[in-house]
Amino acid sequence: MSTYPTRAARRRTAPAARKQPSSRPAPLPAAAPNEAPGLGLVDLAGITVRLRSLRTRPGAFTAAFDAARTRPGYGHCLCTDPPRKLVIRRAQHRFYLASWPGDGANHAAGCTFHSSQHPSPGSPSSKPAISDNAQGARVHLRVALELRTSQRVGHEAASNPSSRAAGTSRTTLLALLHLLWERAGLTLYQPHDPHNRWSSCHDRLIAALGDMTVNGRRLDQVLHVVPPYRPGAPDSFTAFFRARLTAQGSSVRRGLLLGEVKEIAATGHGHRLHLRHQGQPLLFTNAQMSALRRSHPTVFAAAGAPGSRRIMLALLERSVRGVVTVHTAAAMLTNHTYLPADSSYEVVMADRLIAAGRTIRKPVRYQGEEEVFPDFVLPDDDPPTYVEVFGVRGRERYEQRKHAKKRYYLARGIPVIAWTVGTEPPLIPGRPALPGKESGPL
């Protein structure tokens, strides 16, 4: 069993000795109250670094990444003892860390790399639409990424190689968006490692793509995540989709686009949707926009709500005239830190929890129908506290479900913070934050 020295002892270590690459993880710092030891810390070839530092100053740790890739070939997350392995990836001239395939559930509940990894629902005789294991994440969408030019839209599934296998379930674009958000660590808010800028979300999403496939295709080859705007940067949107959407033989190829909605404007022929950080808008017909609003009513009902954001995952194709058009899309509501929310009331609750200094996890729906699905979970409590926002009144089924939840929590001794919209919001108890930057690792 390894013995970890105290933080004071580590500060007495000579700087040169600390920089020597080693195949062993660096010592764990002292644990903060109500937090797992080493939460927010990673090890690269013997150098302990704050995860937030890696994301805000990635160029400063290139040598550490290179050393870790050489030996032992991976990084370590120090959220548990023993530490968990992390995959080191390089994309777009930067290094990224990602959870080891199939290991997300073994990270601490408050860790960025933690994921529930519940399979998506399917019939007992079918293969799940989403699987996330040691081989990576595999997703089978209902919509096709490739079509024969002679094929009608109503028969897309027949051309989808991943769906031709007998008994394979398929899922939606929204489920894929939820899975991506969780694998990128964006369903978790931590006071010491916030993700309130699109640049941070972009980096985490890119890191999550490496071992994912959709309909048998590598996701990083069919999905374009809108990069943060930088003056003078090349038009990555045009370059990506010019290559991706080019027809091959008798096949028409489609591509996926992920970004944050800036505004939607009506035109004479439909709607023009602008994404933040991207110059070229997306064009929707009136029928497509109506269908999108019907499918995601709370997302568009909360448009303009203080602190809310809207995320869109769109499936694009090229028209016979060569114009990039939208085939279908999914949308998700978040608060200002990109934490998902199912209503504007949840956005308000998420912001109150953040103001109280809490660590927050948002369960997302791709995981399937659990017996109880809380609106938020506070993993910095032991046991974790569930948070419920009851925003619908007068509906019998909703009231029955609400009372069933309350009975479930009471029977199992689960602590709950509940808010019934229209009443005074509950007091949110605070929790101490992790130690500041002034001490400990880089």
Buried (B, 14 or more C-beta within 10 A) or exposed (E): EEEBEEBEEBEEEEEEEBEEBBEEBBBBBBEBEBBBBBBBBBBBBBBBBBBBBBBBEBEEBEEBBBBBBEEBEBBBBBBBEEBBBBBBBEEEEBBBBBBBBBBBEBBBBBBBBBBBBBBBBBEEEBBBBBBBEEEBBBBBBBBBBBBBEEBEEEEBBEBBEBBEEEEBBBBBBBBBBBBBBBBBBBBBBBBBBBBBEBBBBBBBBBBBBBBBBBBBBBBBEBBBBBBBEEEEEEEBBEEBBEEBBEEEEEEBBBBBBBBBBBEBEEEEEBBBBBBBBBEEBBBBEEEBBEBBBEBBEBBBEBBEBEBBBBBBBBBBBBEEEEEBBBBBBBBBBBBBBBBBBBBBBBBBBBBBBBEBBBBBBBBBBBBBEEEBBBBBBBBBBEEBBBBBBBBBEEEEEEEEBBEEBBEBBEEEEBEBBBBBBEEEBBEBEEBEBBBEEEEBBB
